[in-house]
Amino acid sequence: MFIKEGIIASPGIAIAKALVYEKVAVEVNKDKTEDRLGEIKKFHQALEQSQTQLKKIKIKAISELGEEEGAIFEAHAMVLEDPELIEGVETEINDNQFGAAYAVKIVTDRFFKIFDQMDDPYFSARAADIRDVGTRVLYNILGIVQADLSKLDDDVIIIADDLTPSDTAQMDKKRVMGFATNIGSRTSHTAIMARSLEIPAVLGLTDITETVHTGDMIIVDGLKGVVTVNPDDDQIKSYEEKRRAYHATLKELEVLKDLDAVTLDGHKVELVGNIGEPNDVGGVLKNGGMGVGLYRTEFLYMNSATLPGEDKQMAAYRSVLEAFPNGPVVIRTLDIGGDKKLPYLPMDEELNPFLGLRAIRLCFKEVDLFKTQLRAILRAGVYGHAYIMFPMVSSVTEVRQAKVILSECMRELEEANIPYDKDIKVGVMIEIPSAAITSDIIAKEVDFFSIGTNDLCQYTMAADRMNQEVSYLYDPFNPAILRLVKQVIMAANNQPGLFTGMCGEMAGDPTAAIILLGLGLDEFSMSALCIPQIKKIIRSIRYEDAKVIAHEALNLETGEAVVDHVLTSMKKLKIKI
């Protein structure tokens, strides 16, 4: 028996025997070819075959998982139609005389690296899509048939290096109890599909495929992020009890879906979701989210071979707004730069890109790009309650500059007689310490704040949140962070009509919920699956008690002391996480 720790991707507890799923290694011949036309024909035949396969997988995914998951394969089909991919492969065949398989490998590797090198886990996870599509085309060129997960005789936990959307869409849903993989993150498609299937998954286990064998008994604890290999009878019995308790809790949370997030003494807050694309809306609605607190529009750009035009953007924003006719949809303007780059937008290399030309700073340089997006948001605004949010703001000067450009866009639409939202709300992300410290000044220029704790922690503590060597410094409960959060909320409270939201991971942390509530946060925006539990906590406490707990937390000296204080307080109040 041994235990491995990984990343919680999908909650729950699974107990079953392991099935180690290993993919066929692809051997690609680098030899040159004289038959260029023949290789190009072979490539296009593989594209057509791949499209046919994806159509079948999409139909199966929609019938078993829903429209949201089926849309993943629509995106895969779009990759196969991408002119840059097709022209790139044809160029490698024509100019370098490579065979079709090697040409596909070169080009898909190139695309893969662009996404994989991004530190933002949401976008680096899209590299898996590129890899999945590229592998499918390669298999079809080389005539390779992959192992079939659609016909399983027993209940199993899939052990793999990684699982592509194609793998998960085709597998026997009645027999697969959980996943455990070497790589992956909470935002990878493996995690997304696991949550859609509502089965436990622990990812990022590094070498689980090397240490586990098919037939080993496995327990996947998606509540704590651990995998137990070959447990004894007592451990199995204990986990069976934990699994029953977990399912009982889920039943309790289902009742809360359509209820407000209101405290025992009547204080109401808004619980909304973070999304990256329109397909994410379903998860927010399913979990009782009232709107969108962060629409990361970068994915719209990064999933396109060229800059998306105004009409394409407007259609995407409109679809989200129409899904929430009564709720807010906070649309963050383009946050590119740092770890996120676009292949069609050349940018100079920077010594420290996280402190360089990114987000609003890039938009000020690329004004036409910025204005196209702003006009699209303004036009979409007539279909719902759109809010524009500027990221990476460091001073009130930048806010004023952004508002001038927004006014120019309004004037252009007015002159063209195009309908737009004349009263659209404007806000900023507070993710730089200078913005938090001067939030009382910025408050005079905006309608709302949204605190981005991911970067606020990183910049305040001078600790790269992706660097494991300094990860101990990345602590949202550190008194410095809590004081900045309090300062921002106070600045908003002193400005009539201004509200404060939070869209960082801290907003979905059950331990943080009572502190944030007590500090006066108006809106909590989080991953969709976190919404029911945060709602339960808020509905289980008096606002006055939360204020006392938060006030006491602000006087503590360390993040560890803050967490201990919150957990002790929750225990006294009989509030369960």
VEXRO-202548 format. One record per residue (C-alpha): residue in three letters; z, x, y. Coordinates in steps of 0.05 Angstrom, whole numbers. Layout:
// VEXRO-202548
<rec Ala,<Z,X,Y>>;
...
//
This chain:
// VEXRO-202548
<rec Met,<0,0,0>>;
<rec Phe,<-15,23,71>>;
<rec Ile,<-24,-8,140>>;
<rec Lys,<-77,6,192>>;
<rec Glu,<-75,-14,266>>;
<rec Gly,<-135,-38,305>>;
<rec Ile,<-159,-84,360>>;
<rec Ile,<-144,-159,358>>;
<rec Ala,<-212,-193,360>>;
<rec Ser,<-196,-262,333>>;
<rec Pro,<-126,-290,320>>;
<rec Gly,<-99,-315,254>>;
<rec Ile,<-78,-289,186>>;
<rec Ala,<-125,-279,126>>;
<rec Ile,<-106,-260,55>>;
<rec Ala,<-161,-245,5>>;
<rec Lys,<-196,-190,-34>>;
<rec Ala,<-240,-140,3>>;
<rec Leu,<-315,-138,1>>;
<rec Val,<-340,-73,29>>;
<rec Tyr,<-407,-88,62>>;
<rec Glu,<-450,-26,70>>;
<rec Lys,<-520,-28,99>>;
<rec Val,<-581,7,71>>;
<rec Ala,<-592,74,105>>;
<rec Val,<-658,76,143>>;
<rec Glu,<-699,138,130>>;
<rec Val,<-752,144,184>>;
<rec Asn,<-811,191,174>>;
<rec Lys,<-825,232,237>>;
<rec Asp,<-894,254,213>>;
<rec Lys,<-953,245,260>>;
<rec Thr,<-1008,194,246>>;
<rec Glu,<-1082,192,258>>;
<rec Asp,<-1086,117,247>>;
<rec Arg,<-1058,95,314>>;
<rec Leu,<-1090,25,312>>;
<rec Gly,<-1062,15,242>>;
<rec Glu,<-992,34,263>>;
<rec Ile,<-995,-11,324>>;
<rec Lys,<-1018,-68,279>>;
<rec Lys,<-960,-53,231>>;
<rec Phe,<-912,-56,290>>;
<rec His,<-937,-123,314>>;
<rec Gln,<-935,-152,244>>;
<rec Ala,<-862,-130,240>>;
<rec Leu,<-848,-163,307>>;
<rec Glu,<-878,-229,282>>;
<rec Gln,<-839,-224,217>>;
<rec Ser,<-775,-211,257>>;
<rec Gln,<-788,-271,302>>;
<rec Thr,<-797,-316,241>>;
<rec Gln,<-732,-291,211>>;
<rec Leu,<-694,-301,276>>;
<rec Lys,<-718,-372,282>>;
<rec Lys,<-690,-388,213>>;
<rec Ile,<-624,-353,229>>;
<rec Lys,<-619,-390,296>>;
<rec Ile,<-627,-458,262>>;
<rec Lys,<-573,-439,212>>;
<rec Ala,<-527,-413,266>>;
<rec Ile,<-534,-476,309>>;
<rec Ser,<-522,-522,249>>;
<rec Glu,<-460,-484,226>>;
<rec Leu,<-432,-453,290>>;
<rec Gly,<-461,-490,349>>;
<rec Glu,<-510,-481,406>>;
<rec Glu,<-471,-425,439>>;
<rec Glu,<-477,-380,377>>;
<rec Gly,<-549,-400,364>>;
<rec Ala,<-566,-376,434>>;
<rec Ile,<-549,-305,412>>;
<rec Phe,<-612,-305,369>>;
<rec Glu,<-652,-333,426>>;
<rec Ala,<-632,-271,464>>;
<rec His,<-652,-228,404>>;
<rec Ala,<-720,-261,404>>;
<rec Met,<-727,-245,478>>;
<rec Val,<-714,-172,463>>;
<rec Leu,<-772,-173,414>>;
<rec Glu,<-816,-200,471>>;
<rec Asp,<-792,-150,522>>;
<rec Pro,<-854,-115,553>>;
<rec Glu,<-815,-50,561>>;
<rec Leu,<-799,-49,487>>;
<rec Ile,<-869,-66,464>>;
<rec Glu,<-904,-20,513>>;
<rec Gly,<-855,35,499>>;
<rec Val,<-869,33,424>>;
<rec Glu,<-944,30,434>>;
<rec Thr,<-940,89,482>>;
<rec Glu,<-902,131,430>>;
<rec Ile,<-956,114,378>>;
<rec Asn,<-1015,125,424>>;
<rec Asp,<-992,186,463>>;
<rec Asn,<-949,222,413>>;
<rec Gln,<-982,197,348>>;
<rec Phe,<-916,175,318>>;
<rec Gly,<-915,124,262>>;
<rec Ala,<-892,53,279>>;
<rec Ala,<-823,62,248>>;
<rec Tyr,<-806,126,285>>;
<rec Ala,<-834,98,350>>;
<rec Val,<-789,37,344>>;
<rec Lys,<-729,82,330>>;
<rec Ile,<-742,124,392>>;
<rec Val,<-750,65,439>>;
<rec Thr,<-692,23,412>>;
<rec Asp,<-647,85,413>>;
<rec Arg,<-665,94,486>>;
<rec Phe,<-645,21,502>>;
<rec Phe,<-583,27,460>>;
<rec Lys,<-557,88,497>>;
<rec Ile,<-564,53,565>>;
<rec Phe,<-515,-2,543>>;
<rec Asp,<-471,39,496>>;
<rec Gln,<-453,90,550>>;
<rec Met,<-423,37,594>>;
<rec Asp,<-347,37,596>>;
<rec Asp,<-343,-37,610>>;
<rec Pro,<-332,-65,540>>;
<rec Tyr,<-368,-130,556>>;
<rec Phe,<-433,-94,570>>;
<rec Ser,<-426,-37,520>>;
<rec Ala,<-420,-90,467>>;
<rec Arg,<-491,-113,483>>;
<rec Ala,<-514,-47,452>>;
<rec Ala,<-501,-80,385>>;
<rec Asp,<-555,-132,401>>;
<rec Ile,<-606,-77,413>>;
<rec Arg,<-586,-41,349>>;
<rec Asp,<-590,-106,309>>;
<rec Val,<-659,-123,334>>;
<rec Gly,<-684,-51,325>>;
<rec Thr,<-658,-47,254>>;
<rec Arg,<-690,-114,236>>;
<rec Val,<-759,-89,260>>;
<rec Leu,<-749,-23,223>>;
<rec Tyr,<-731,-59,158>>;
<rec Asn,<-793,-102,164>>;
<rec Ile,<-838,-42,177>>;
<rec Leu,<-808,-3,118>>;
<rec Gly,<-801,-63,71>>;
<rec Ile,<-725,-56,64>>;
<rec Val,<-686,-117,39>>;
<rec Gln,<-613,-120,61>>;
<rec Ala,<-555,-144,17>>;
<rec Asp,<-545,-220,19>>;
<rec Leu,<-479,-246,46>>;
<rec Ser,<-501,-318,43>>;
<rec Lys,<-482,-327,-31>>;
<rec Leu,<-410,-307,-48>>;
<rec Asp,<-372,-327,-110>>;
<rec Asp,<-301,-315,-85>>;
<rec Asp,<-261,-316,-21>>;
<rec Val,<-267,-248,12>>;
<rec Ile,<-250,-207,73>>;
<rec Ile,<-311,-170,97>>;
<rec Ile,<-299,-95,108>>;
<rec Ala,<-355,-62,147>>;
<rec Asp,<-372,-8,196>>;
<rec Asp,<-394,-63,243>>;
<rec Leu,<-423,-133,235>>;
<rec Thr,<-484,-155,274>>;
<rec Pro,<-495,-227,297>>;
<rec Ser,<-547,-233,242>>;
<rec Asp,<-497,-212,189>>;
<rec Thr,<-445,-263,212>>;
<rec Ala,<-494,-320,222>>;
<rec Gln,<-521,-315,151>>;
<rec Met,<-457,-305,113>>;
<rec Asp,<-424,-358,69>>;
<rec Lys,<-375,-389,118>>;
<rec Lys,<-334,-423,64>>;
<rec Arg,<-319,-358,28>>;
<rec Val,<-309,-308,85>>;
<rec Met,<-235,-309,105>>;
<rec Gly,<-236,-252,156>>;
<rec Phe,<-266,-187,182>>;
<rec Ala,<-242,-116,188>>;
<rec Thr,<-289,-64,217>>;
<rec Asn,<-291,10,237>>;
<rec Ile,<-317,-4,307>>;
<rec Gly,<-320,-62,356>>;
<rec Ser,<-282,-91,415>>;
<rec Arg,<-256,-159,437>>;
<rec Thr,<-321,-172,473>>;
<rec Ser,<-368,-150,417>>;
<rec His,<-410,-203,382>>;
<rec Thr,<-370,-190,319>>;
<rec Ala,<-308,-213,357>>;
<rec Ile,<-345,-271,390>>;
<rec Met,<-372,-297,324>>;
<rec Ala,<-304,-289,290>>;
<rec Arg,<-272,-331,344>>;
<rec Ser,<-327,-383,337>>;
<rec Leu,<-315,-385,262>>;
<rec Glu,<-240,-387,277>>;
<rec Ile,<-226,-333,226>>;
<rec Pro,<-181,-272,236>>;
<rec Ala,<-213,-206,255>>;
<rec Val,<-186,-137,269>>;
<rec Leu,<-236,-86,295>>;
<rec Gly,<-236,-13,315>>;
<rec Leu,<-202,11,252>>;
<rec Thr,<-242,76,252>>;
<rec Asp,<-247,90,177>>;
<rec Ile,<-230,24,142>>;
<rec Thr,<-295,28,100>>;
<rec Glu,<-273,95,73>>;
<rec Thr,<-202,76,56>>;
<rec Val,<-213,7,26>>;
<rec His,<-253,-10,-37>>;
<rec Thr,<-284,-75,-59>>;
<rec Gly,<-232,-115,-98>>;
<rec Asp,<-171,-88,-60>>;
<rec Met,<-123,-142,-36>>;
<rec Ile,<-124,-145,40>>;
<rec Ile,<-83,-180,93>>;
<rec Val,<-115,-184,162>>;
<rec Asp,<-63,-200,216>>;
<rec Gly,<-104,-221,276>>;
<rec Leu,<-40,-237,314>>;
<rec Lys,<-14,-165,315>>;
<rec Gly,<-78,-127,302>>;
<rec Val,<-59,-96,235>>;
<rec Val,<-91,-94,166>>;
<rec Thr,<-48,-86,104>>;
<rec Val,<-83,-58,43>>;
<rec Asn,<-57,-75,-27>>;
<rec Pro,<9,-109,-5>>;
<rec Asp,<64,-125,-54>>;
<rec Asp,<82,-196,-75>>;
<rec Asp,<138,-202,-23>>;
<rec Gln,<91,-183,34>>;
<rec Ile,<39,-233,11>>;
<rec Lys,<91,-288,7>>;
<rec Ser,<117,-270,77>>;
<rec Tyr,<47,-272,107>>;
<rec Glu,<31,-338,73>>;
<rec Glu,<91,-367,110>>;
<rec Lys,<67,-336,176>>;
<rec Arg,<-2,-366,165>>;
<rec Arg,<27,-436,155>>;
<rec Ala,<68,-428,219>>;
<rec Tyr,<7,-404,258>>;
<rec His,<-35,-464,236>>;
<rec Ala,<22,-511,256>>;
<rec Thr,<22,-479,326>>;
<rec Leu,<-53,-489,333>>;
<rec Lys,<-44,-563,319>>;
<rec Glu,<7,-567,374>>;
<rec Leu,<-39,-531,423>>;
<rec Glu,<-97,-579,409>>;
<rec Val,<-57,-635,440>>;
<rec Leu,<-56,-598,507>>;
<rec Lys,<-132,-592,515>>;
<rec Asp,<-141,-648,565>>;
<rec Leu,<-73,-641,599>>;
<rec Asp,<-60,-607,665>>;
<rec Ala,<-25,-540,671>>;
<rec Val,<37,-568,705>>;
<rec Thr,<109,-544,701>>;
<rec Leu,<168,-587,680>>;
<rec Asp,<185,-598,754>>;
<rec Gly,<114,-618,775>>;
<rec His,<83,-553,801>>;
<rec Lys,<9,-551,782>>;
<rec Val,<-37,-490,774>>;
<rec Glu,<-110,-484,752>>;
<rec Leu,<-130,-452,686>>;
<rec Val,<-202,-430,685>>;
<rec Gly,<-245,-383,644>>;
<rec Asn,<-281,-316,652>>;
<rec Ile,<-354,-318,630>>;
<rec Gly,<-412,-269,627>>;
<rec Glu,<-469,-318,617>>;
<rec Pro,<-482,-393,613>>;
<rec Asn,<-473,-392,537>>;
<rec Asp,<-399,-376,547>>;
<rec Val,<-386,-444,579>>;
<rec Gly,<-376,-479,513>>;
<rec Gly,<-315,-438,496>>;
<rec Val,<-282,-453,563>>;
<rec Leu,<-293,-528,555>>;
<rec Lys,<-270,-527,483>>;
<rec Asn,<-204,-495,503>>;
<rec Gly,<-189,-540,562>>;
<rec Gly,<-211,-495,620>>;
<rec Met,<-222,-533,685>>;
<rec Gly,<-276,-487,712>>;
<rec Val,<-297,-415,718>>;
<rec Gly,<-255,-364,755>>;
<rec Leu,<-302,-306,743>>;
<rec Tyr,<-376,-309,728>>;
<rec Arg,<-398,-238,715>>;
<rec Thr,<-470,-242,739>>;
<rec Glu,<-487,-170,717>>;
<rec Phe,<-507,-194,648>>;
<rec Leu,<-564,-235,678>>;
<rec Tyr,<-592,-170,707>>;
<rec Met,<-577,-127,646>>;
<rec Asn,<-610,-175,598>>;
<rec Ser,<-675,-172,637>>;
<rec Ala,<-730,-120,636>>;
<rec Thr,<-740,-129,711>>;
<rec Leu,<-698,-154,769>>;
<rec Pro,<-687,-229,757>>;
<rec Gly,<-719,-270,812>>;
<rec Glu,<-686,-321,856>>;
<rec Asp,<-709,-382,816>>;
<rec Lys,<-686,-352,749>>;
<rec Gln,<-618,-336,778>>;
<rec Met,<-612,-404,811>>;
<rec Ala,<-626,-438,744>>;
<rec Ala,<-572,-398,708>>;
<rec Tyr,<-520,-412,762>>;
<rec Arg,<-539,-485,764>>;
<rec Ser,<-529,-494,689>>;
<rec Val,<-457,-469,695>>;
<rec Leu,<-442,-511,756>>;
<rec Glu,<-467,-574,722>>;
<rec Ala,<-422,-561,663>>;
<rec Phe,<-361,-565,710>>;
<rec Pro,<-377,-622,758>>;
<rec Asn,<-305,-626,782>>;
<rec Gly,<-283,-554,774>>;
<rec Pro,<-294,-490,812>>;
<rec Val,<-345,-439,790>>;
<rec Val,<-330,-371,822>>;
<rec Ile,<-394,-330,820>>;
<rec Arg,<-382,-256,830>>;
<rec Thr,<-440,-220,864>>;
<rec Leu,<-473,-162,828>>;
<rec Asp,<-423,-110,804>>;
<rec Ile,<-470,-54,783>>;
<rec Gly,<-455,20,788>>;
<rec Gly,<-401,63,760>>;
<rec Asp,<-408,53,685>>;
<rec Lys,<-460,-3,692>>;
<rec Lys,<-532,16,707>>;
<rec Leu,<-599,-19,706>>;
<rec Pro,<-659,17,676>>;
<rec Tyr,<-705,-11,729>>;
<rec Leu,<-659,7,788>>;
<rec Pro,<-658,83,796>>;
<rec Met,<-591,111,819>>;
<rec Asp,<-571,182,834>>;
<rec Glu,<-520,215,788>>;
<rec Glu,<-450,217,818>>;
<rec Leu,<-392,263,804>>;
<rec Asn,<-344,204,804>>;
<rec Pro,<-385,140,796>>;
<rec Phe,<-324,94,793>>;
<rec Leu,<-308,114,865>>;
<rec Gly,<-381,116,886>>;
<rec Leu,<-440,71,900>>;
<rec Arg,<-423,8,861>>;
<rec Ala,<-414,-67,870>>;
<rec Ile,<-414,-89,943>>;
<rec Arg,<-429,-18,966>>;
<rec Leu,<-494,-18,926>>;
<rec Cys,<-511,-87,952>>;
<rec Phe,<-506,-62,1023>>;
<rec Lys,<-556,-8,1006>>;
<rec Glu,<-602,-54,967>>;
<rec Val,<-600,-112,1016>>;
<rec Asp,<-662,-148,990>>;
<rec Leu,<-632,-149,920>>;
<rec Phe,<-567,-175,950>>;
<rec Lys,<-600,-229,990>>;
<rec Thr,<-640,-254,931>>;
<rec Gln,<-576,-266,893>>;
<rec Leu,<-540,-298,952>>;
<rec Arg,<-598,-347,964>>;
<rec Ala,<-597,-365,890>>;
<rec Ile,<-522,-380,892>>;
<rec Leu,<-529,-420,956>>;
<rec Arg,<-585,-462,926>>;
<rec Ala,<-547,-473,862>>;
<rec Gly,<-486,-494,902>>;
<rec Val,<-514,-563,915>>;
<rec Tyr,<-504,-579,840>>;
<rec Gly,<-429,-568,838>>;
<rec His,<-370,-530,868>>;
<rec Ala,<-396,-458,876>>;
<rec Tyr,<-353,-403,904>>;
<rec Ile,<-382,-335,923>>;
<rec Met,<-338,-274,908>>;
<rec Phe,<-352,-203,933>>;
<rec Pro,<-326,-147,887>>;
<rec Met,<-300,-78,903>>;
<rec Val,<-281,-95,974>>;
<rec Ser,<-238,-42,1007>>;
<rec Ser,<-233,-66,1079>>;
<rec Val,<-243,-125,1125>>;
<rec Thr,<-304,-90,1154>>;
<rec Glu,<-341,-98,1087>>;
<rec Val,<-322,-172,1084>>;
<rec Arg,<-351,-183,1153>>;
<rec Gln,<-414,-145,1136>>;
<rec Ala,<-424,-186,1072>>;
<rec Lys,<-414,-251,1111>>;
<rec Val,<-467,-230,1162>>;
<rec Ile,<-517,-222,1106>>;
<rec Leu,<-496,-288,1076>>;
<rec Ser,<-508,-322,1143>>;
<rec Glu,<-577,-291,1146>>;
<rec Cys,<-592,-322,1077>>;
<rec Met,<-568,-390,1101>>;
<rec Arg,<-614,-385,1161>>;
<rec Glu,<-673,-366,1118>>;
<rec Leu,<-662,-426,1072>>;
<rec Glu,<-653,-471,1132>>;
<rec Glu,<-719,-448,1163>>;
<rec Ala,<-754,-458,1096>>;
<rec Asn,<-724,-528,1091>>;
<rec Ile,<-693,-512,1023>>;
<rec Pro,<-628,-549,1005>>;
<rec Tyr,<-566,-505,999>>;
<rec Asp,<-490,-510,1001>>;
<rec Lys,<-474,-505,1075>>;
<rec Asp,<-399,-506,1062>>;
<rec Ile,<-395,-457,1004>>;
<rec Lys,<-328,-422,995>>;
<rec Val,<-326,-346,1004>>;
<rec Gly,<-275,-299,974>>;
<rec Val,<-263,-228,951>>;
<rec Met,<-237,-192,890>>;
<rec Ile,<-174,-154,906>>;
<rec Glu,<-181,-94,860>>;
<rec Ile,<-173,-35,907>>;
<rec Pro,<-103,-18,933>>;
<rec Ser,<-128,-14,1005>>;
<rec Ala,<-152,-87,1000>>;
<rec Ala,<-85,-109,972>>;
<rec Ile,<-46,-73,1026>>;
<rec Thr,<-89,-103,1082>>;
<rec Ser,<-96,-171,1048>>;
<rec Asp,<-62,-204,1109>>;
<rec Ile,<-121,-180,1151>>;
<rec Ile,<-175,-198,1101>>;
<rec Ala,<-143,-267,1092>>;
<rec Lys,<-168,-287,1160>>;
<rec Glu,<-241,-279,1137>>;
<rec Val,<-242,-314,1069>>;
<rec Asp,<-226,-378,1032>>;
<rec Phe,<-194,-346,971>>;
<rec Phe,<-172,-282,936>>;
<rec Ser,<-181,-265,863>>;
<rec Ile,<-139,-207,838>>;
<rec Gly,<-176,-162,790>>;
<rec Thr,<-118,-129,755>>;
<rec Asn,<-161,-86,708>>;
<rec Asp,<-186,-42,765>>;
<rec Leu,<-125,-53,809>>;
<rec Cys,<-82,-21,756>>;
<rec Gln,<-132,35,746>>;
<rec Tyr,<-138,53,819>>;
<rec Thr,<-65,44,836>>;
<rec Met,<-41,88,778>>;
<rec Ala,<-99,137,784>>;
<rec Ala,<-110,128,709>>;
<rec Asp,<-177,116,675>>;
<rec Arg,<-164,53,634>>;
<rec Met,<-215,76,582>>;
<rec Asn,<-181,144,572>>;
<rec Gln,<-132,141,514>>;
<rec Glu,<-97,205,538>>;
<rec Val,<-71,170,600>>;
<rec Ser,<-70,99,574>>;
<rec Tyr,<6,98,578>>;
<rec Leu,<0,97,654>>;
<rec Tyr,<-43,34,652>>;
<rec Asp,<12,-17,657>>;
<rec Pro,<3,-84,694>>;
<rec Phe,<78,-94,692>>;
<rec Asn,<92,-31,731>>;
<rec Pro,<132,-49,794>>;
<rec Ala,<76,-20,838>>;
<rec Ile,<26,-70,810>>;
<rec Leu,<74,-129,813>>;
<rec Arg,<90,-114,886>>;
<rec Leu,<17,-110,904>>;
<rec Val,<5,-177,869>>;
<rec Lys,<63,-208,907>>;
<rec Gln,<37,-180,973>>;
<rec Val,<-32,-210,962>>;
<rec Ile,<-3,-279,944>>;
<rec Met,<42,-277,1005>>;
<rec Ala,<-17,-260,1050>>;
<rec Ala,<-55,-320,1022>>;
<rec Asn,<5,-366,1030>>;
<rec Asn,<10,-347,1104>>;
<rec Gln,<-63,-368,1115>>;
<rec Pro,<-72,-444,1113>>;
<rec Gly,<-119,-468,1059>>;
<rec Leu,<-127,-401,1025>>;
<rec Phe,<-112,-396,950>>;
<rec Thr,<-101,-337,903>>;
<rec Gly,<-129,-330,833>>;
<rec Met,<-128,-274,782>>;
<rec Cys,<-186,-256,737>>;
<rec Gly,<-161,-193,703>>;
<rec Glu,<-134,-189,632>>;
<rec Met,<-63,-198,659>>;
<rec Ala,<-79,-271,675>>;
<rec Gly,<-86,-286,600>>;
<rec Asp,<-24,-246,578>>;
<rec Pro,<31,-294,554>>;
<rec Thr,<85,-244,575>>;
<rec Ala,<57,-242,646>>;
<rec Ala,<47,-317,654>>;
<rec Ile,<117,-334,678>>;
<rec Ile,<120,-276,727>>;
<rec Leu,<52,-295,757>>;
<rec Leu,<72,-368,760>>;
<rec Gly,<137,-350,794>>;
<rec Leu,<102,-305,844>>;
<rec Gly,<61,-365,866>>;
<rec Leu,<-7,-352,834>>;
<rec Asp,<-52,-413,843>>;
<rec Glu,<-106,-400,791>>;
<rec Phe,<-106,-362,725>>;
<rec Ser,<-175,-342,699>>;
<rec Met,<-180,-313,629>>;
<rec Ser,<-217,-309,563>>;
<rec Ala,<-227,-380,537>>;
<rec Leu,<-184,-371,475>>;
<rec Cys,<-123,-352,518>>;
<rec Ile,<-123,-417,557>>;
<rec Pro,<-84,-462,508>>;
<rec Gln,<-26,-414,500>>;
<rec Ile,<-19,-400,575>>;
<rec Lys,<-21,-475,587>>;
<rec Lys,<35,-486,536>>;
<rec Ile,<79,-434,570>>;
<rec Ile,<68,-464,639>>;
<rec Arg,<83,-534,614>>;
<rec Ser,<148,-508,581>>;
<rec Ile,<183,-482,643>>;
<rec Arg,<208,-505,711>>;
<rec Tyr,<174,-473,770>>;
<rec Glu,<241,-459,801>>;
<rec Asp,<263,-420,739>>;
<rec Ala,<198,-381,739>>;
<rec Lys,<210,-361,812>>;
<rec Val,<279,-334,795>>;
<rec Ile,<252,-294,736>>;
<rec Ala,<195,-265,779>>;
<rec His,<243,-247,835>>;
<rec Glu,<289,-210,787>>;
<rec Ala,<229,-174,756>>;
<rec Leu,<208,-147,824>>;
<rec Asn,<275,-111,829>>;
<rec Leu,<268,-75,763>>;
<rec Glu,<248,-2,759>>;
<rec Thr,<199,3,701>>;
<rec Gly,<146,-38,666>>;
<rec Glu,<185,-35,602>>;
<rec Ala,<246,-65,637>>;
<rec Val,<202,-121,665>>;
<rec Val,<174,-139,596>>;
<rec Asp,<244,-139,566>>;
<rec His,<270,-183,622>>;
<rec Val,<214,-234,613>>;
<rec Leu,<222,-237,537>>;
<rec Thr,<297,-245,543>>;
<rec Ser,<289,-300,595>>;
<rec Met,<239,-337,552>>;
<rec Lys,<286,-333,493>>;
<rec Lys,<342,-363,534>>;
<rec Leu,<296,-419,557>>;
<rec Lys,<271,-429,485>>;
<rec Ile,<199,-415,504>>;
<rec Lys,<158,-386,447>>;
<rec Ile,<97,-341,457>>;
//
